[in-house]
């Protein structure tokens, strides 16, 4: 196997790992009815004029399966943290007790669970499209190498190997989505 073909494989695998990583991050944000500090990962707070992630201005933790607490390191940030959570459009309403914010995560209805499963499947499909786009780029690269003198046997072998790798990544995506769906549907 030539150095260029190996480089194409490495680049292809790297792009697919980024796609899987993105899928993991998106699936984390789809809540499964249980309180989780990562639900507030995307919340930005106005920290003295600059948007800052909530986790950098407060301690975010869970007390039980239905309650998240947010304790800012500065009491003056309580209102800003509350405003950031409300503006984050997560459907959560923080309660201010003067020391910290207490967020009750409502139980999901059956209909909402099914909607979240559809959203998880859609994100999985987007990830599969990303993997297929990466495959197309790798195949185009191999075709260019073939035009530049790569033997037909090596090109065919490389294309088969790229397809095998693609199938492995698609299977990983299916497994992750199935696991998230199981998590969402578990009460």
Buried (B, 14 or more C-beta within 10 A) or exposed (E): EEEBBEEBBEBBBEBBEEBBEBBEEBBBBBBBBBBBBEBBBBBBBBBEEEEBBBBEBBEBEBEEEBEBBBBBEEEEBBEBBBBBBBEBEBEBEBEEEEEBBBBEBEEBEEEBBBBBBEBBBEBBEBBBEBBBEBBEBBBEBBBEBBEEEBEEEBBEBBBEBBEEBBEEBBEBBBEBBEEBBEBBBEE
